[in-house]
């Protein structure tokens, strides 16, 4: 664990820095309250879509059969997304490192980074929607945090091809915020990703 934290510091990020846009993205943010609201609304709609997709899968196949299919879907989404992000970085002459991920990432960070408690809800607009489903659909707890783990882990593995990721705190687990750690991975360097392999 100490080595992982040293690695994170050495590349100039806090463990939450990658999720929240890193130092450069913070300095460049000029989001207005209307932009933040609209971006969070769009993110909430995605959160609703993910829930509905999982619900139909569970109702059709059962929870145990649906789970690996949802995992595979999120894994392939991440590959598609980060193949594009990685290609963009390389076309701009950027090495595919954690720090450079921030320069080309396609996530609208204002929806997370610019949130304040007086806006209501929680920092993550996905979690804001997903937590609301827990009481009526307790099975969704597994699927909600699966999304975070698979997408974030695969994003950095496929982009960097050297580094992996582990969530250490998550709003979806009942924590007050989300946090993660990044670490060099020999498996990732060999092309072995945590949640699957490239086809």
VEXPADREN-60060 format. One line per field, with one value per residue (C-alpha): residue number from 1; chain; z, x, y. Coordinates in steps of 0.1 Angstrom, whole numbers, plus 5000, padded with zeros to 4 digits. Example, Ala and Ser with C-alpha at 12.3 -4.5 7.8 and 13.67 -1.06 7.14 Angstrom:
2
resi <- (1;2)
chain <- (A;A)
w <- (5078;5071)
u <- (5123;5137)
v <- (4955;4989)
END
This chain:
199
resi <- (1;2;3;4;5;6;7;8;9;10;11;12;13;14;15;16;17;18;19;20;21;22;23;24;25;26;27;28;29;30;31;32;33;34;35;36;37;38;39;40;41;42;43;44;45;46;47;48;49;50;51;52;53;54;55;56;57;58;59;60;61;62;63;64;65;66;67;68;69;70;71;72;73;74;75;76;77;78;79;80;81;82;83;84;85;86;87;88;89;90;91;92;93;94;95;96;97;98;99;100;101;102;103;104;105;106;107;108;109;110;111;112;113;114;115;116;117;118;119;120;121;122;123;124;125;126;127;128;129;130;131;132;133;134;135;136;137;138;139;140;141;142;143;144;145;146;147;148;149;150;151;152;153;154;155;156;157;158;159;160;161;162;163;164;165;166;167;168;169;170;171;172;173;174;175;176;177;178;179;180;181;182;183;184;185;186;187;188;189;190;191;192;193;194;195;196;197;198;199)
chain <- (A;A;A;A;A;A;A;A;A;A;A;A;A;A;A;A;A;A;A;A;A;A;A;A;A;A;A;A;A;A;A;A;A;A;A;A;A;A;A;A;A;A;A;A;A;A;A;A;A;A;A;A;A;A;A;A;A;A;A;A;A;A;A;A;A;A;A;A;A;A;A;A;A;A;A;A;A;A;A;A;A;A;A;A;A;A;A;A;A;A;A;A;A;A;A;A;A;A;A;A;A;A;A;A;A;A;A;A;A;A;A;A;A;A;A;A;A;A;A;A;A;A;A;A;A;A;A;A;A;A;A;A;A;A;A;A;A;A;A;A;A;A;A;A;A;A;A;A;A;A;A;A;A;A;A;A;A;A;A;A;A;A;A;A;A;A;A;A;A;A;A;A;A;A;A;A;A;A;A;A;A;A;A;A;A;A;A;A;A;A;A;A;A;A;A;A;A;A;A)
w <- (5000;5008;4974;4957;4975;4967;4930;4931;4946;4922;4892;4908;4917;4948;4947;4940;4916;4885;4892;4898;4869;4883;4890;4854;4849;4882;4871;4837;4849;4840;4846;4853;4876;4846;4829;4860;4865;4828;4829;4861;4845;4815;4838;4858;4826;4819;4855;4849;4816;4833;4860;4835;4814;4845;4856;4823;4823;4858;4851;4819;4830;4868;4889;4887;4849;4843;4864;4841;4810;4825;4836;4800;4786;4809;4801;4764;4768;4786;4759;4732;4751;4761;4727;4714;4742;4739;4701;4707;4732;4708;4679;4701;4710;4745;4762;4777;4813;4842;4841;4804;4807;4821;4789;4767;4789;4776;4810;4818;4852;4861;4870;4898;4906;4908;4929;4963;4992;4989;4954;4971;4964;4965;4945;4919;4898;4890;4927;4933;4910;4919;4956;4951;4937;4966;4988;4962;4943;4968;4941;4923;4950;4933;4898;4907;4923;4895;4870;4889;4895;4859;4840;4862;4864;4827;4817;4832;4823;4786;4784;4801;4795;4826;4855;4874;4899;4931;4947;4984;4992;4974;4979;4967;4997;5022;5024;5025;4993;4967;4967;4948;4944;4913;4910;4885;4874;4857;4845;4828;4812;4798;4784;4811;4823;4855;4839;4806;4776;4743;4714)
u <- (5000;5029;5044;5011;5008;5044;5036;5006;5025;5054;5031;5017;4982;4963;4944;4912;4929;4924;4886;4883;4904;4939;4955;4955;4918;4910;4929;4912;4876;4852;4819;4788;4761;4738;4765;4770;4733;4728;4758;4746;4712;4727;4748;4717;4700;4729;4726;4689;4697;4723;4699;4671;4696;4706;4670;4659;4689;4681;4644;4652;4681;4683;4708;4736;4734;4730;4760;4789;4771;4768;4804;4814;4793;4809;4844;4838;4824;4856;4878;4859;4861;4897;4909;4896;4911;4945;4945;4938;4966;4991;4980;4988;5022;5012;5024;4995;5003;4980;4988;4981;4948;4935;4944;4923;4896;4861;4843;4827;4845;4824;4795;4817;4844;4822;4795;4789;4767;4743;4734;4718;4724;4760;4791;4787;4755;4755;4756;4728;4705;4717;4714;4677;4671;4687;4657;4633;4659;4686;4702;4713;4739;4762;4756;4760;4795;4804;4801;4825;4850;4850;4849;4875;4899;4897;4899;4933;4945;4937;4948;4982;4989;5011;4988;4959;4935;4915;4886;4891;4860;4827;4795;4777;4792;4780;4812;4810;4831;4849;4886;4910;4946;4966;4996;5019;5008;5030;4998;4986;5020;5015;4981;4961;4934;4915;4881;4888;4911;4910;4896)
v <- (5000;5024;5018;5026;5059;5068;5060;5082;5111;5106;5111;5143;5131;5125;5092;5111;5135;5114;5111;5148;5160;5164;5197;5210;5203;5221;5252;5253;5249;5277;5259;5279;5268;5261;5241;5220;5215;5204;5181;5165;5160;5143;5121;5112;5101;5078;5065;5057;5040;5018;5008;5000;4979;4959;4955;4941;4917;4906;4901;4882;4861;4862;4880;4855;4850;4888;4898;4886;4899;4934;4932;4922;4951;4977;4962;4966;5001;5010;4995;5014;5046;5044;5032;5065;5085;5067;5073;5110;5113;5096;5118;5148;5135;5126;5095;5074;5082;5089;5126;5128;5109;5142;5161;5138;5123;5126;5128;5162;5167;5197;5174;5160;5185;5216;5200;5216;5202;5231;5218;5187;5151;5137;5145;5117;5122;5084;5076;5101;5082;5047;5051;5058;5024;5004;5001;4988;4968;4957;4934;4966;4974;4948;4961;4998;4994;4969;4998;5020;4993;4979;5012;5030;5000;4992;5029;5033;4998;5002;5038;5033;4996;4998;5008;4994;5008;4998;5016;5021;5042;5045;5065;5034;5014;5040;5060;5098;5101;5081;5074;5051;5041;5035;5011;4997;4962;4936;4918;4949;4954;4918;4928;4910;4933;4928;4923;4907;4908;4927;4907)
END
